[in-house]
Amino acid sequence: DILSTLQNVFGHSQFLEGQETVLQRVLAGESTLFVSATGGGKSLCFQLPSCHLKGSILVISPLLSLIQDQLEHMPGGVAAATLNSTQSYEEYQRVVEGLRAGKIDILFIAPERLMTDSFLSLASFLPPFSLACVDEAHCLSEWAHNFRPSYSRLNMLIRQHLKIPTILALTATATKVMERDIRDALSIPEEGTVRVGIVRPNLFLSVSREQSKRSALVQLLREDKCFSKGSVIVYCQLRSECEEVAKLLSYHKLSADFYHAGRPHKDRQRVQNKFFDGKLRIVVATVAFGMGIDKRDVQGVIHFSCPDSIESYVQEIGRAGRDGREAFCHLFYDFDDFERKKSYAYSDGIERMNV
Ligand SMILES: Nc1ncnc2c1ncn2[C@@H]1O[C@H](COP(=O)(O)OP(=O)(O)OP(=O)(O)O)[C@@H](O)[C@H]1O
């Protein structure tokens, strides 16, 4: 049964909230949406079925870095692989052979790759997949109409072309509207949603309204007992703001650097590595620093600017306290910033920022 698989293969004594319900549904062939906090143990919900289902599991994941992270953290006993455009021909062939021989339990793939003719024709020569899992499923709702239209075809391809009967969608971030979008996009029935607390109980949240956010931030990072030690991410809206704030913090002798998508890759990598190794205490970043970054001992997340939406806020504070220890999240409330975001939110008809 699944409890003994959990204990013997994965080495955990009991299920985390929601996992057992999700697993029972998935193993019974019922499509499911699982909404749970970052670090809530969602990956287990596609890993464990690989020990019970006949046929490989297909996991669709939006970022190569996330896929890499998943592969690195795969428990022993579960054979996982990926197909992507950076692979050598030999590597690709090895994975294809593994799939043909039924030796790969989980195949990770980016949605764009799944939609290529080459993958779809390859799939018709492979043994059938038993389950499709759409990881970070909020992207379906957020990106479907923007720059990744490929998401809207996913359902049809999974069900009709690949003939996979069961879909598991995973996300840490979903409002009711987003939940419905995801369910509609993947034909998951309403009763197929399993939702557990999306903000982990070890996170302590605070908000303040300041005369000067800059000096308040410096003070928080230098003197406050929650933020003056340990790794901290400071989220800013603009790239220029990240640079300016990092400079300010360095001026005040704080160990800080900035990260945003406009910085050269090697500099971003350097900042990320130093932060991971504990050689850099504070990263001042745009939301580009987030998905796929799994540093377990981040002790604080500070929103210097207003997040884009409630979902983004929940996602971003989820970077803190992944090791289960107490962690702190502070938001600097700025009336104008909030009003602006609110008007965007309502103008595109999406349920956001009800503040
Ligand atoms: N039943 C369990 N008991 C104890 N630990 C567990 C259990 N299930 C999963 N974990 C652990 O919890 C940690 C977080 O799990 P996981 O990475 O799957 O979270 P997640 O929900 O996928 O997070 P994210 O939203 O960031 O992708 C991992 O170290 C995993 O080994």
The ligand as an ORCA input file, in Angstrom:
! r2SCAN-3c Opt
* xyz 0 1
  N       5.438     12.867      3.750
  C       6.531     13.584      3.926
  N       7.135     13.639      5.120
  C       8.253     14.393      5.318
  N       8.841     15.125      4.358
  C       8.284     15.114      3.148
  C       7.123     14.352      2.861
  N       6.792     14.535      1.559
  C       7.726     15.378      1.052
  N       8.626     15.727      2.004
  C       9.788     16.630      1.859
  O       9.348     17.977      1.815
  C      10.262     18.750      1.055
  C       9.506     19.638      0.075
  O       8.861     18.836     -0.874
  P       8.655     19.320     -2.364
  O       9.935     19.829     -2.946
  O       7.941     18.243     -3.051
  O       7.703     20.548     -2.159
  P       6.820     21.226     -3.253
  O       5.451     21.254     -2.726
  O       7.036     20.571     -4.577
  O       7.422     22.679     -3.289
  P       7.409     23.728     -4.519
  O       6.069     24.369     -4.515
  O       8.494     24.693     -4.164
  O       7.706     22.980     -5.782
  C      11.211     17.779      0.362
  O      12.449     17.821      1.039
  C      10.537     16.411      0.564
  O      11.486     15.384      0.673
*
